[in-house]
Amino acid sequence: MSGKSYDVIVLGGGAAGLFCAFIAGQRGRSVLVLEGSNKVGKKILMSGGGRCNFTNLDIQPENYLSANPHFVKSALNGYTQWQFIEMVERYQIPYHEKSHGELFCDDSAKDILKMLVAECDLAKVAIKAKCTINKIVAEEGAYYVKTSQGGFRSRSLVIATGGLSIPTMGASGFGYEVAEQFGLGILPRRAGLVPFMFTDKLKEICERLSGVSVDVVMSVNGISFRENLLFSHRGISGPVALQISSYWLPGQSVDVNLLPDTDIIGMLLDFKEKKGRSLLRNLLAQHFSRGLVLELQELFWANYMDYAIAEIPDAALADIASNLSCWQIKPSGTEGYRTAEVTLCGVDTIHLSSKTMECKTQSGLFFIGEVMDVTGHLGGYNFQWAWASGYAAGSYA
Ligand SMILES: Cc1cc2nc3c(=O)[nH]c(=O)nc-3n(C[C@H](O)[C@H](O)[C@H](O)COP(=O)(O)OP(=O)(O)OC[C@H]3O[C@@H](n4cnc5c(N)ncnc54)[C@H](O)[C@@H]3O)c2cc1C
């Protein structure tokens, strides 16, 4: 089959695809990026609330979920957060650390996309947007890609089409179809970094508390995170809920410690001794918003609502303390791919070289970024994976 030839064709002009493209271009490879939507890098523009949390000061393999937790090590060492920060500084992009080592642009995520596109221009990478890919054929040691804009051939084909989250931003299952075409396994996918929803009485509580945020520890399956929980009219969100959602499985409850720094029973008994005539709700209002206290009262001490704390038996206070330190809530589900930041699981890394991202059984075929079974925590880890896996493939493709 005929078509214009390149050394490398990258499918998907997102974070990983653009990065890989200019790294390969810098090596003198001729590179073509084929992007399905009308513009490259749309998800970068919407990331980090428009300011792109582009990396983190503390990147560890433990910040990633994958069936093979060791897989990320080589690529993360091969291209570090310090190298990306150096590039951001070279482009004089103003940035700041928000919290937990998370680095954000001061002005706009546009700065990061402009930098990636500028690097692609310098490396003479050709980019075609609004390009529908119809077919991929492997023939005579090369790949033929048939598209709405004609046919193209290359020795190396890099799949960087991302995951399933935010379909309105161009997300598609295309990368998984390519993996299947070449016989690669796909681990069952689900939405990650996504808010929880409820159908029981918690649904109404969330609606009433919409906008209230509280610093908590949330835990599931032996994993805990401490950050803000945010009630919304749809359910529970905020960084702590998003982090835990990646570890949660349908049907499970999650535990919420509402006062992680406090010996709660000690505090309640102390109240009882020193402020026995006070109502518990007035005492807890020192720690939580009034609205949250009223909801907790309804849930945990409705029988003692108008009792002075001195009149509440110690055993009942112990129950209240245990509920405040381990509030078990059972989500009915998550908001799904519509709002999820990432897709968990994906192309099984068992088929890929951790050094190059090349498929072990299909020479010249590479998978990078979110399409594969590597998912980062919230906090810039997913972009660092896009840069690092893009760098690994771009150095060999
Ligand atoms: C709202 C939101 C905010 C986020 N904020 C952050 C953040 O601040 N920090 C962070 O680290 N991570 C963040 N993420 C996650 C991060 O955006 C992704 O992990 C990262 O973009 C993955 O890079 P990628 O190149 O693999 O995929 P993408 O960036 O999704 O790129 C894939 C590209 O492939 C294109 N494509 C898809 N199908 C086809 C097809 N059939 N043909 C051609 N092209 C196709 C898509 O249009 C897209 O341009 C956020 C995600 C979301 C949804």
Ligand as a Chemical Component Dictionary entry (heavy atoms), coordinates in Angstrom:
data_LIG
# 
_chem_comp.id                   LIG 
_chem_comp.type                 NON-POLYMER 
_chem_comp.pdbx_formal_charge   0 
_chem_comp.three_letter_code    LIG 
# 
loop_
_chem_comp_atom.comp_id 
_chem_comp_atom.atom_id 
_chem_comp_atom.alt_atom_id 
_chem_comp_atom.type_symbol 
_chem_comp_atom.charge 
_chem_comp_atom.model_Cartn_x 
_chem_comp_atom.model_Cartn_y 
_chem_comp_atom.model_Cartn_z 
_chem_comp_atom.pdbx_ordinal 
LIG C1  C1  C 0 -10.118 17.281 33.777 1  
LIG C2  C2  C 0 -8.765  16.650 33.833 2  
LIG C3  C3  C 0 -7.756  17.291 34.516 3  
LIG C4  C4  C 0 -6.498  16.675 34.615 4  
LIG N1  N1  N 0 -5.523  17.338 35.295 5  
LIG C5  C5  C 0 -4.311  16.745 35.408 6  
LIG C6  C6  C 0 -3.246  17.439 36.060 7  
LIG O1  O1  O 0 -3.385  18.616 36.451 8  
LIG N2  N2  N 0 -2.068  16.774 36.214 9  
LIG C7  C7  C 0 -1.857  15.503 35.729 10 
LIG O2  O2  O 0 -0.765  14.958 35.888 11 
LIG N3  N3  N 0 -2.830  14.857 35.056 12 
LIG C8  C8  C 0 -4.037  15.460 34.880 13 
LIG N4  N4  N 0 -5.018  14.813 34.186 14 
LIG C9  C9  C 0 -4.694  13.509 33.563 15 
LIG C10 C10 C 0 -3.898  13.776 32.269 16 
LIG O3  O3  O 0 -4.581  14.749 31.494 17 
LIG C11 C11 C 0 -3.733  12.510 31.452 18 
LIG O4  O4  O 0 -3.247  11.469 32.266 19 
LIG C12 C12 C 0 -2.781  12.740 30.293 20 
LIG O5  O5  O 0 -3.310  13.746 29.447 21 
LIG C13 C13 C 0 -2.563  11.454 29.504 22 
LIG O6  O6  O 0 -1.782  11.754 28.385 23 
LIG P1  P1  P 0 -1.971  10.926 27.041 24 
LIG O7  O7  O 0 -1.147  11.619 26.010 25 
LIG O8  O8  O 0 -1.766  9.495  27.296 26 
LIG O9  O9  O 0 -3.511  11.087 26.683 27 
LIG P2  P2  P 0 -4.276  12.411 26.229 28 
LIG O10 O10 O 0 -3.600  13.614 26.779 29 
LIG O11 O11 O 0 -5.687  12.153 26.562 30 
LIG O12 O12 O 0 -4.082  12.447 24.660 31 
LIG C14 C14 C 0 -4.656  11.492 23.799 32 
LIG C15 C15 C 0 -4.861  12.156 22.467 33 
LIG O13 O13 O 0 -5.256  11.192 21.523 34 
LIG C16 C16 C 0 -6.335  11.695 20.760 35 
LIG N5  N5  N 0 -7.096  10.575 20.237 36 
LIG C17 C17 C 0 -7.932  9.749  20.901 37 
LIG N6  N6  N 0 -8.446  8.840  20.049 38 
LIG C18 C18 C 0 -7.913  9.082  18.850 39 
LIG C19 C19 C 0 -8.057  8.481  17.577 40 
LIG N7  N7  N 0 -8.879  7.447  17.387 41 
LIG N8  N8  N 0 -7.365  8.997  16.542 42 
LIG C20 C20 C 0 -6.541  10.059 16.715 43 
LIG N9  N9  N 0 -6.374  10.679 17.888 44 
LIG C21 C21 C 0 -7.043  10.189 18.949 45 
LIG C22 C22 C 0 -7.110  12.557 21.748 46 
LIG O14 O14 O 0 -7.928  13.493 21.077 47 
LIG C23 C23 C 0 -5.973  13.197 22.517 48 
LIG O15 O15 O 0 -5.520  14.403 21.923 49 
LIG C24 C24 C 0 -6.261  15.415 34.032 50 
LIG C25 C25 C 0 -7.280  14.796 33.303 51 
LIG C26 C26 C 0 -8.512  15.405 33.199 52 
LIG C27 C27 C 0 -9.586  14.730 32.407 53 
# 
loop_
_chem_comp_bond.comp_id 
_chem_comp_bond.atom_id_1 
_chem_comp_bond.atom_id_2 
_chem_comp_bond.value_order 
_chem_comp_bond.pdbx_ordinal 
LIG C1  C2  SING 1  
LIG C2  C3  SING 2  
LIG C2  C26 DOUB 3  
LIG C3  C4  DOUB 4  
LIG C4  N1  SING 5  
LIG C4  C24 SING 6  
LIG N1  C5  DOUB 7  
LIG C5  C6  SING 8  
LIG C5  C8  SING 9  
LIG C6  O1  DOUB 10 
LIG C6  N2  SING 11 
LIG N2  C7  SING 12 
LIG C7  O2  DOUB 13 
LIG C7  N3  SING 14 
LIG N3  C8  DOUB 15 
LIG C8  N4  SING 16 
LIG N4  C9  SING 17 
LIG N4  C24 SING 18 
LIG C9  C10 SING 19 
LIG C10 O3  SING 20 
LIG C10 C11 SING 21 
LIG C11 O4  SING 22 
LIG C11 C12 SING 23 
LIG C12 O5  SING 24 
LIG C12 C13 SING 25 
LIG C13 O6  SING 26 
LIG O6  P1  SING 27 
LIG P1  O7  DOUB 28 
LIG P1  O8  SING 29 
LIG P1  O9  SING 30 
LIG O9  P2  SING 31 
LIG P2  O10 DOUB 32 
LIG P2  O11 SING 33 
LIG P2  O12 SING 34 
LIG O12 C14 SING 35 
LIG C14 C15 SING 36 
LIG C15 O13 SING 37 
LIG C15 C23 SING 38 
LIG O13 C16 SING 39 
LIG C16 N5  SING 40 
LIG C16 C22 SING 41 
LIG N5  C17 SING 42 
LIG N5  C21 SING 43 
LIG C17 N6  DOUB 44 
LIG N6  C18 SING 45 
LIG C18 C19 SING 46 
LIG C18 C21 DOUB 47 
LIG C19 N7  SING 48 
LIG C19 N8  DOUB 49 
LIG N8  C20 SING 50 
LIG C20 N9  DOUB 51 
LIG N9  C21 SING 52 
LIG C22 O14 SING 53 
LIG C22 C23 SING 54 
LIG C23 O15 SING 55 
LIG C24 C25 DOUB 56 
LIG C25 C26 SING 57 
LIG C26 C27 SING 58 
# 
